[in-house]
């Protein structure tokens, strides 16, 4: 299996369209006043979503991806992603509230920026494009652009979960 730039660009379009389709109704439903009071639901949604994603990804795709740049013992630290992403979610929530316009929109967009930062770390710090066989030969730029739309979609899903938790609590 070898990923190509064309595959990455096509995935970017798909993730971008899905993200937009999920974000537009969320902007209408998750009003700023409700979002402002949703710190704990957003933090919990972030921890749950990303904790589950990290556990499934790490244990499900270890041999295909993670084993090329992480030592095997790191798998047992993955549950700590619950704490890490809960905190990241709260940080993004806090920043989103300080920007003009719909806060939940900024939450998703800032999540996309967070995705770029993670992928910069992966590409330049962990050298994933050199070490992972099916990523070899890819240029960083398409991966970084894709990561924005990928993570904007994921953080939109976190916001949907946060809205659900907010309504459960109310």
NUMARRO-821046 format. One record per residue: residue number from 1; residue in three letters; x, y, z of N, C-alpha, C, O in turn. Coordinates in Angstrom, 1 decimal. Atoms other than C-alpha are relative to their C-alpha. Layout:
BEGIN
NODE   n res    n_X    n_Y    n_Z   ca_X   ca_Y   ca_Z    c_X    c_Y    c_Z    o_X    o_Y    o_Z
NODE NUM ala      X      Y      Z      X      Y      Z      X      Y      Z      X      Y      Z
...
REM end
This chain:
BEGIN
NODE   n res    n_X    n_Y    n_Z   ca_X   ca_Y   ca_Z    c_X    c_Y    c_Z    o_X    o_Y    o_Z
NODE   1 unk    0.8   -1.2    0.0    0.0    0.0    0.0    0.9    1.2    0.0    1.8    1.3    0.8
NODE   2 unk   -0.8   -1.2    0.1    1.4    3.4   -1.0   -1.0    1.2   -0.1   -1.8    1.2   -1.1
NODE   3 unk    0.9   -1.2    0.1   -0.5    6.7   -0.3    0.7    1.0   -1.0    1.9    1.2   -1.0
NODE   4 unk   -0.5   -1.0    0.9   -0.2    9.3   -3.1   -0.5    1.4    0.3   -1.4    1.5    1.1
NODE   5 unk    0.5   -1.3   -0.2   -0.6   13.0   -3.2   -1.4    0.2   -0.5   -2.2    0.9    0.1
NODE   6 unk    1.4    0.0    0.5   -3.7   12.5   -5.2   -1.0   -0.5    1.0   -2.1    0.1    1.2
NODE   7 unk    0.9    0.6   -1.1   -5.2   10.3   -2.4   -0.2    1.1    1.1   -1.3    1.2    1.6
NODE   8 unk    0.0   -1.0   -1.1   -4.3   13.0    0.1   -0.9    1.2   -0.4   -1.8    1.6    0.4
NODE   9 unk    0.9   -1.1    0.5   -6.0   15.8   -2.0   -1.4   -0.4    0.0   -2.3    0.4    0.3
NODE  10 unk    1.4    0.5    0.1   -9.1   13.7   -2.6   -0.6   -0.1    1.5   -1.7    0.3    1.7
NODE  11 unk    0.4    0.1   -1.4   -9.3   13.0    1.2   -0.2    1.4    0.6   -1.1    1.6    1.4
NODE  12 unk    0.2   -1.4   -0.4   -8.9   16.7    1.8   -1.3    0.6   -0.4   -2.0    1.2    0.4
NODE  13 unk    1.3   -0.5    0.5  -11.9   17.5   -0.3   -1.1   -0.7    0.7   -2.1    0.0    1.1
NODE  14 unk    1.1    0.7   -0.7  -14.0   14.8    1.3   -0.1    0.4    1.5   -1.2    0.7    1.9
NODE  15 unk    0.1   -0.5   -1.4  -13.1   15.8    4.9   -0.5    1.4    0.1   -1.2    1.7    1.0
NODE  16 unk    0.5   -1.4    0.0  -13.6   19.4    4.0   -1.5    0.1   -0.2   -2.2    0.9    0.5
NODE  17 unk    1.5    0.0    0.3  -17.1   18.8    2.6   -0.8   -0.6    1.2   -1.8    0.0    1.6
NODE  18 unk    0.7    0.6   -1.2  -18.1   16.5    5.6    0.1    1.0    1.2   -0.9    1.2    1.9
NODE  19 unk   -0.2   -1.0   -1.1  -16.7   19.1    8.1   -1.0    1.1   -0.2   -1.6    1.6    0.8
NODE  20 unk    0.9   -1.1    0.2  -18.7   21.9    6.5   -1.4   -0.4    0.2   -2.2    0.3    0.7
NODE  21 unk    1.3    0.5   -0.1  -21.8   19.8    6.3   -0.4   -0.2    1.5   -1.6    0.0    1.8
NODE  22 unk    0.3    0.2   -1.4  -21.6   19.1   10.0    0.1    1.3    0.8   -0.5    1.4    1.8
NODE  23 unk   -0.2   -1.2   -0.7  -20.4   22.5   11.1   -1.1    1.0   -0.2   -1.5    1.7    0.8
NODE  24 unk    1.0   -1.0    0.3  -23.1   24.6    9.4   -1.2   -0.1    0.9   -1.7    0.9    1.5
NODE  25 unk    1.2    0.1   -0.9  -26.1   23.2   11.4    0.4    0.2    1.5   -0.3    0.7    2.3
NODE  26 unk   -0.4   -0.1   -1.4  -24.0   23.1   14.6    0.1    1.5    0.4   -0.2    1.9    1.5
NODE  27 unk   -0.1   -1.4   -0.3  -23.4   26.9   14.3   -1.4    0.6    0.3   -1.5    1.5    1.1
NODE  28 unk    1.4   -0.5   -0.2  -27.2   27.4   14.2   -0.5   -0.6    1.4   -1.4    0.0    2.0
NODE  29 unk    0.6    0.7   -1.2  -27.8   25.0   17.2    0.8    0.3    1.3    0.2    0.4    2.4
NODE  30 unk   -0.9   -0.2   -1.2  -24.8   25.7   19.6    0.3    1.5    0.1    1.4    1.9   -0.2
NODE  31 unk   -0.1   -1.5   -0.2  -25.4   29.4   20.3    1.1    0.3    1.0    1.5   -0.4    1.9
NODE  32 unk   -1.1   -0.5   -0.8  -22.6   31.4   21.9   -0.3   -0.1    1.5    0.5   -0.4    2.3
NODE  33 unk    0.4    0.0   -1.4  -24.5   31.7   25.2    0.1   -1.4    0.6    0.5   -1.5    1.7
NODE  34 unk   -0.1    1.4   -0.5  -24.8   28.0   25.5    1.4   -0.5    0.0    1.9   -1.2    0.9
NODE  35 unk   -1.4    0.5    0.2  -21.3   27.3   24.2    0.9    0.6    1.2    1.8   -0.1    1.7
NODE  36 unk   -0.8   -0.6   -1.1  -19.9   29.8   26.8   -0.1   -0.7    1.3    0.9   -0.8    2.1
NODE  37 unk    0.2    0.8   -1.2  -21.4   27.7   29.6    0.3   -1.4   -0.1    0.0   -2.2    0.8
NODE  38 unk   -0.2    1.4    0.2  -20.3   24.4   28.2    1.5   -0.4    0.2    1.9   -1.4   -0.5
NODE  39 unk   -1.4    0.4   -0.2  -16.7   24.2   29.5    0.1   -1.5    0.4    0.9   -2.2   -0.3
NODE  40 unk   -0.1    1.4   -0.4  -17.2   20.9   31.3   -0.5   -1.0   -1.1    0.2   -2.0   -1.3
NODE  41 unk    0.4    1.0    1.1  -19.2   19.2   28.5    1.0    0.0   -1.1    1.2   -1.1   -1.7
NODE  42 unk   -1.0   -0.1    1.1  -16.6   20.4   25.9    1.2   -0.8    0.5    1.8   -1.6   -0.3
NODE  43 unk   -1.1    0.7   -0.5  -13.8   19.2   28.1   -0.2   -1.5    0.1    0.7   -2.3   -0.3
NODE  44 unk    0.3    1.4   -0.1  -15.5   15.8   28.7   -0.1   -0.6   -1.4    0.4   -1.7   -1.6
NODE  45 unk    0.1    0.5    1.4  -16.4   15.4   25.0    1.3   -0.1   -0.6    1.6   -1.1   -1.3
NODE  46 unk   -1.4    0.0    0.6  -12.8   16.2   24.0    0.7   -1.3    0.6    1.3   -2.0   -0.2
NODE  47 unk   -0.6    1.2   -0.6  -11.5   13.6   26.5   -0.5   -1.3   -0.5    0.2   -2.2   -0.9
NODE  48 unk    0.6    1.3    0.4  -13.9   10.9   25.5    0.3   -0.2   -1.5    0.7   -1.3   -1.8
NODE  49 unk   -0.2    0.2    1.5  -13.7   11.5   21.7    1.5   -0.4   -0.3    1.7   -1.4   -0.9
NODE  50 unk   -1.4    0.3    0.4   -9.9   11.7   21.5    0.6   -1.1    0.8    1.5   -1.8    0.2
NODE  51 unk   -0.5    1.2   -0.7   -9.3    9.1   24.2   -0.4   -1.3   -0.7    0.5   -2.2   -0.9
NODE  52 unk    0.4    1.2    0.7  -11.3    6.6   22.3    0.7   -0.1   -1.4    1.1   -1.2   -1.7
NODE  53 unk   -0.7    0.0    1.3   -9.8    7.6   18.9    1.5   -0.5    0.2    2.0   -1.3   -0.5
NODE  54 unk   -1.4    0.3   -0.2   -6.3    7.3   20.4    0.2   -1.5    0.3    1.1   -2.1   -0.1
NODE  55 unk   -0.1    1.4   -0.3   -6.9    3.9   21.9   -0.2   -0.9   -1.2    0.5   -1.8   -1.4
NODE  56 unk    0.3    0.8    1.2   -8.5    2.5   18.8    1.1    0.1   -1.1    1.6   -0.9   -1.6
NODE  57 unk   -1.1   -0.2    1.0   -5.8    4.0   16.5    1.3   -0.7    0.4    1.9   -1.4   -0.4
NODE  58 unk   -1.2    0.5   -0.5   -2.9    3.0   18.6    0.0   -1.6    0.0    0.9   -2.2   -0.5
NODE  59 unk    0.1    1.5   -0.1   -4.0   -0.6   19.3   -0.4   -0.6   -1.3    0.0   -1.8   -1.6
NODE  60 unk    0.5    0.5    1.3   -5.7   -1.1   15.9    1.0    0.1   -1.1    1.0   -0.7   -2.1
NODE  61 unk   -0.8   -0.2    1.1   -3.0    0.3   13.7    1.5    0.1    0.4    2.3    0.7   -0.3
NODE  62 unk   -1.3   -0.1   -0.5    0.2   -0.2   15.7    1.0   -0.5   -1.1    2.0    0.2   -1.4
NODE  63 unk   -1.0    0.5    1.0    2.0   -2.4   13.1    0.0    0.7   -1.3    1.0    0.8   -2.0
NODE  64 unk    0.1   -0.7    1.2    0.8   -0.4   10.2    0.6    1.4    0.0    1.0    2.0   -1.0
NODE  65 unk   -0.3   -1.4   -0.1    1.7    3.1   11.5    1.0    0.3    1.2    2.1    0.6    1.0
NODE  66 unk   -0.7   -0.5   -1.1    2.8    3.8   15.0    1.3   -0.7    0.4    2.3   -0.1    0.9
NODE  67 unk   -1.2    0.7   -0.3    5.5    1.1   15.4    1.2    0.5   -0.7    2.3    0.2   -0.3
NODE  68 unk   -1.2   -0.5    0.7    7.7    2.9   12.9    0.7    1.2    0.7    1.8    1.5    0.3
NODE  69 unk   -0.6   -1.1   -0.6    8.3    5.8   15.1   -0.2    0.1    1.6    0.4    1.0    2.2
NODE  70 unk    0.2    0.0   -1.4    7.2    5.0   18.7    0.6   -1.3    0.6    0.5   -2.3   -0.1
NODE  71 unk   -0.3    1.3   -0.7    8.7    2.5   21.2   -1.2   -0.7    0.4   -2.2   -0.1    0.7
NODE  72 unk    1.1    0.8   -0.4    6.4   -0.3   22.1   -0.7    0.3    1.3   -1.9    0.2    1.5
NODE  73 unk    0.5   -0.3   -1.3    6.0    0.8   25.7   -0.9    1.2    0.0   -1.7    1.3    1.0
NODE  74 unk    0.8   -1.2    0.0    4.3    4.0   24.7   -1.5   -0.3   -0.1   -2.3    0.5    0.2
NODE  75 unk    1.4    0.4    0.2    1.1    2.1   23.9   -0.7    0.1    1.4   -1.9    0.4    1.4
NODE  76 unk    0.7    0.0   -1.3    0.4    1.9   27.6   -0.2    1.3    0.6   -0.9    1.5    1.6
NODE  77 unk    0.2   -1.3   -0.4    0.5    5.6   28.0   -1.2    0.7   -0.7   -1.6    1.8   -0.4
NODE  78 unk    1.0   -0.6    0.8   -2.2    6.2   25.4   -1.3    0.4    0.8   -1.9    1.4    0.4
NODE  79 unk    1.2   -0.4   -0.8   -5.1    6.3   28.0    0.2    1.4    0.6   -0.8    2.1    0.9
NODE  80 unk   -0.3   -1.3   -0.5   -3.4    9.5   29.2   -0.5    1.1   -1.0   -0.6    2.3   -0.6
NODE  81 unk    0.5   -0.9    1.0   -4.7   11.1   26.0   -1.4    0.6    0.5   -1.8    1.6    0.0
NODE  82 unk    1.2   -0.6   -0.6   -8.0   11.5   27.9    0.3    1.3    0.7   -0.5    2.3    0.5
NODE  83 unk   -0.3   -1.2   -0.7   -6.4   14.1   30.1    0.6    1.1   -1.0    0.2    2.2   -0.9
NODE  84 unk   -0.6   -1.0    1.0   -4.3   15.7   27.3   -1.0    0.6   -0.8   -1.0    1.9   -1.0
NODE  85 unk    1.0   -0.6    0.9   -7.2   16.2   24.9   -1.1    0.6    0.7   -1.8    1.5    0.2
NODE  86 unk    1.0   -0.8   -0.7   -9.6   17.2   27.6    0.6    1.4    0.3   -0.2    2.4    0.1
NODE  87 unk   -0.7   -1.3   -0.2   -7.1   20.0   28.4    0.1    0.8   -1.3   -0.2    2.0   -1.3
NODE  88 unk   -0.1   -0.7    1.3   -6.6   20.8   24.7   -1.4    0.5   -0.4   -1.5    1.7   -0.9
NODE  89 unk    1.4   -0.4    0.3  -10.4   20.9   24.2   -0.4    1.3    0.8   -1.0    2.2    0.2
NODE  90 unk    0.4   -1.2   -0.9  -10.8   23.4   27.1    0.8    1.2   -0.5    0.3    2.3   -0.5
NODE  91 unk   -0.8   -1.1    0.5   -7.9   25.5   25.7   -0.6    0.6   -1.3   -0.7    1.8   -1.5
NODE  92 unk    0.6   -0.4    1.3   -9.5   25.6   22.2   -1.4    0.7    0.3   -1.7    1.7   -0.3
NODE  93 unk    1.3   -0.6   -0.4  -12.9   26.4   23.8    0.2    1.4    0.5   -0.5    2.3    0.1
NODE  94 unk   -0.3   -1.3   -0.6  -11.4   29.3   25.8    0.4    1.0   -1.1   -0.1    2.1   -1.1
NODE  95 unk   -0.4   -0.9    1.1   -9.7   30.7   22.7   -1.2    0.4   -0.9   -1.3    1.5   -1.4
NODE  96 unk    1.1   -0.2    0.9  -12.8   30.3   20.6   -1.0    1.1    0.5   -1.6    1.8   -0.3
NODE  97 unk    0.9   -1.0   -0.6  -14.8   32.4   23.0    0.5    1.4   -0.1   -0.2    2.4    0.1
NODE  98 unk   -0.6   -1.3    0.0  -12.4   35.3   22.6    0.1    0.6   -1.4    0.7    1.7   -1.6
NODE  99 unk   -0.1   -0.4    1.4  -12.7   35.6   18.8   -1.4    0.5   -0.5   -2.4    0.0    0.0
NODE 100 unk    1.4   -0.5    0.5  -15.5   37.5   16.9   -0.7   -1.1   -0.8   -0.1   -1.9   -1.6
NODE 101 unk    0.8    0.9    0.8  -18.3   35.5   15.4   -0.4   -1.2    0.8   -0.1   -1.3    2.0
NODE 102 unk    0.5    1.2   -0.7  -19.8   32.1   16.3    1.2   -0.8    0.6    2.1   -1.2   -0.1
NODE 103 unk   -1.1    0.7   -0.7  -17.6   30.5   18.9    0.2   -1.4   -0.4    1.4   -1.9   -0.5
NODE 104 unk   -0.2    1.4    0.4  -18.3   27.0   17.8    0.7   -0.2   -1.3    1.4   -1.2   -1.6
NODE 105 unk   -0.7    0.0    1.3  -17.1   27.8   14.3    1.5    0.2    0.3    2.3   -0.6   -0.3
NODE 106 unk   -1.4   -0.2   -0.3  -13.8   29.1   15.8    0.5   -1.3    0.7    1.7   -1.6    0.5
NODE 107 unk   -0.4    1.3   -0.7  -13.7   25.9   18.0    0.5   -1.0   -1.1    1.6   -1.6   -1.0
NODE 108 unk   -0.3    0.9    1.1  -13.7   23.8   14.8    1.3    0.4   -0.8    2.2   -0.4   -1.0
NODE 109 unk   -1.2   -0.5    0.8  -11.2   26.0   12.9    1.3    0.0    0.8    2.3   -0.4    0.3
NODE 110 unk   -1.2    0.1   -0.9   -8.8   26.2   15.9    0.4   -1.5    0.1    1.6   -1.8    0.3
NODE 111 unk   -0.3    1.5    0.0   -9.1   22.4   16.1    0.8   -0.4   -1.3    1.7   -1.2   -1.2
NODE 112 unk   -0.8    0.2    1.2   -7.9   22.4   12.5    1.4    0.4    0.1    2.4   -0.2   -0.4
NODE 113 unk   -1.4   -0.5   -0.2   -4.9   24.5   13.4    0.8   -0.9    1.0    1.9   -1.2    0.8
NODE 114 unk   -0.6    1.0   -0.9   -4.2   22.1   16.3    0.4   -1.3   -0.8    1.5   -1.8   -0.5
NODE 115 unk   -0.4    1.1    0.9   -4.2   19.3   13.7    1.3    0.2   -0.8    2.1   -0.6   -0.9
NODE 116 unk   -1.2   -0.3    0.8   -1.6   21.1   11.6    1.2   -0.1    1.0    2.2   -0.6    0.6
NODE 117 unk   -1.1    0.0   -0.9    0.6   21.5   14.7    0.4   -1.4    0.4    1.6   -1.7    0.4
NODE 118 unk   -0.3    1.4   -0.2    0.3   17.8   15.5    0.7   -0.7   -1.2    1.7   -1.4   -1.0
NODE 119 unk   -0.6    0.6    1.2    1.2   16.9   11.9    1.4    0.6   -0.2    2.3   -0.1   -0.7
NODE 120 unk   -1.4   -0.6    0.1    4.2   19.3   11.9    0.9   -0.8    1.0    2.0   -1.1    0.6
NODE 121 unk   -0.8    0.8   -0.9    5.4   17.4   15.0    0.3   -1.4   -0.6    1.4   -1.9   -0.5
NODE 122 unk   -0.1    1.3    0.6    4.8   14.1   13.2    1.0    0.0   -1.2    1.8   -0.9   -1.3
NODE 123 unk   -0.8    0.0    1.3    6.5   15.1    9.9    1.4    0.4    0.3    2.3   -0.3   -0.2
NODE 124 unk   -1.4   -0.5   -0.2    9.5   17.0   11.3    0.6   -0.5    1.2    1.8   -0.6    1.3
NODE 125 unk   -0.6    0.5   -1.2    9.9   15.7   14.8    0.1   -1.5    0.0    1.2   -2.0    0.3
NODE 126 unk    0.0    1.5    0.0    9.0   12.0   14.4    0.4   -0.6   -1.4    0.6   -1.8   -1.5
NODE 127 unk   -0.4    0.4    1.4    9.8   11.9   10.6   -0.8   -1.1   -0.6   -0.3   -2.0   -1.1
NODE 128 unk    1.0    1.1    0.5    6.7    9.9    9.7    0.1   -0.2   -1.5   -0.1   -1.3   -2.0
NODE 129 unk    0.0    0.1    1.5    7.1   10.7    6.0    1.2   -0.8   -0.5    1.2   -1.3   -1.6
NODE 130 unk   -1.2    0.8    0.4   10.5    9.0    6.0   -0.1   -1.4    0.6    0.3   -2.4    0.0
NODE 131 unk    0.0    1.3   -0.7    9.8    6.1    8.5   -1.1   -0.9   -0.3   -1.0   -2.1   -0.4
NODE 132 unk    1.2    0.8    0.3    6.3    4.9    7.6    0.0   -0.3   -1.5   -0.1    0.6   -2.3
NODE 133 unk   -0.1    0.4    1.4    6.6    2.9    4.4   -1.1    0.6   -1.0   -0.8    1.0   -2.1
NODE 134 unk    1.1   -0.4    0.9    3.2    3.8    2.9   -0.2    1.5   -0.1   -1.0    2.0   -0.8
NODE 135 unk    0.0   -1.4    0.1    3.8    7.5    3.5    1.3    0.6   -0.7    1.3    1.8   -1.0
NODE 136 unk   -1.3   -0.5    0.6    7.3    7.7    1.9   -0.3    0.5   -1.4   -1.1    0.0   -2.1
NODE 137 unk    0.2   -0.7    1.3    7.5   10.0   -1.0   -1.0    1.1    0.0   -1.1    1.8   -1.0
NODE 138 unk    1.0   -1.1   -0.1    4.7   12.3    0.1    0.7    1.3    0.4    1.6    1.3    1.2
NODE 139 unk   -0.5   -1.3   -0.4    5.4   16.0    0.3   -0.8    0.4    1.3   -1.9    0.1    1.4
NODE 140 unk    0.7   -0.5   -1.2    4.6   17.7    3.6   -1.2    0.9   -0.2   -2.2    0.7    0.5
NODE 141 unk    1.1   -1.0    0.2    2.3   20.4    2.2   -1.4   -0.6   -0.1   -2.3   -0.2    0.6
NODE 142 unk    1.3    0.6    0.1   -0.6   18.2    1.1   -0.5   -0.6    1.4   -1.6   -0.6    1.7
NODE 143 unk    0.4    0.7   -1.3   -0.5   16.3    4.5   -0.4    1.1    1.0   -1.4    0.9    1.7
NODE 144 unk    0.3   -1.1   -0.9   -0.5   19.6    6.4   -1.4    0.6   -0.3   -2.1    0.9    0.6
NODE 145 unk    1.3   -0.6    0.4   -3.4   21.0    4.4   -1.1   -1.0    0.4   -2.2   -0.6    0.9
NODE 146 unk    1.0    1.0   -0.3   -5.3   17.7    4.8   -0.3    0.0    1.5   -1.4   -0.1    2.0
NODE 147 unk    0.1    0.1   -1.5   -4.6   17.7    8.6   -0.9    1.1    0.5   -1.6    0.9    1.5
NODE 148 unk    0.9   -1.0   -0.5   -6.4   21.0    9.0   -1.5   -0.4   -0.2   -2.3   -0.3    0.8
NODE 149 unk    1.4    0.4    0.2   -9.6   19.7    7.4   -0.4   -1.3    0.8   -1.5   -1.4    1.2
NODE 150 unk    0.3    1.2   -0.8   -9.3   16.3    9.1   -0.3    0.4    1.5   -1.3   -0.1    2.0
NODE 151 unk    0.2   -0.3   -1.4   -9.0   17.8   12.6   -1.2    1.0    0.2   -1.8    0.9    1.2
NODE 152 unk    1.2   -0.8   -0.1  -11.6   20.5   11.9   -1.3   -0.9    0.1   -2.2   -0.6    0.8
NODE 153 unk    1.1    0.9    0.0  -14.0   17.7   11.2   -0.1   -0.7    1.4   -1.1   -0.8    2.0
NODE 154 unk    0.0    0.7   -1.3  -13.0   15.8   14.3   -0.4    0.9    1.2   -1.2    0.5    2.0
NODE 155 unk    0.4   -0.9   -1.0  -13.3   18.8   16.5   -1.4    0.5   -0.1   -2.1    0.8    0.9
NODE 156 unk    1.4   -0.2    0.2  -16.7   19.5   15.0   -0.8   -1.1    0.6   -1.8   -0.9    1.3
NODE 157 unk    0.7    1.2   -0.6  -17.7   16.0   16.1    0.1    0.1    1.5   -0.9   -0.2    2.2
NODE 158 unk   -0.1   -0.3   -1.5  -16.4   16.9   19.6   -1.0    1.0    0.4   -1.6    0.8    1.4
NODE 159 unk    0.9   -1.0   -0.4  -18.5   20.0   19.6   -1.5   -0.6    0.0   -2.3   -0.2    0.8
NODE 160 unk    1.3    0.7    0.0  -21.6   17.9   18.6   -0.2   -0.8    1.3   -1.3   -0.7    1.9
NODE 161 unk    0.0    0.8   -1.3  -20.8   15.6   21.5   -0.2    0.9    1.2   -1.0    0.6    2.1
NODE 162 unk    0.1   -1.0   -1.0  -20.4   18.6   23.7   -1.4    0.6    0.1   -1.9    0.8    1.2
NODE 163 unk    1.4   -0.5    0.1  -23.8   20.0   22.6   -0.9   -1.1    0.6   -1.8   -0.7    1.4
NODE 164 unk    0.8    1.1   -0.6  -25.3   16.6   23.4    0.1   -0.1    1.5   -0.9   -0.2    2.2
NODE 165 unk   -0.2    0.1   -1.4  -23.8   16.5   26.8   -0.6    1.2    0.7   -1.1    1.1    1.9
NODE 166 unk    0.5   -1.2   -0.6  -24.8   20.1   27.5   -1.6   -0.1    0.1   -2.1    0.3    1.2
NODE 167 unk    1.4    0.2   -0.1  -28.4   19.2   26.7   -0.4   -1.1    1.0   -1.5   -1.0    1.6
NODE 168 unk    0.2    1.0   -1.0  -28.2   16.1   28.9    0.0    0.6    1.4   -0.8    0.2    2.3
NODE 169 unk   -0.1   -0.6   -1.3  -27.1   18.2   31.8   -1.1    0.9    0.4   -1.5    1.0    1.5
NODE 170 unk    1.0   -1.0   -0.2  -29.6   20.9   31.4   -1.4   -0.5    0.4   -2.3    0.3    0.6
REM end
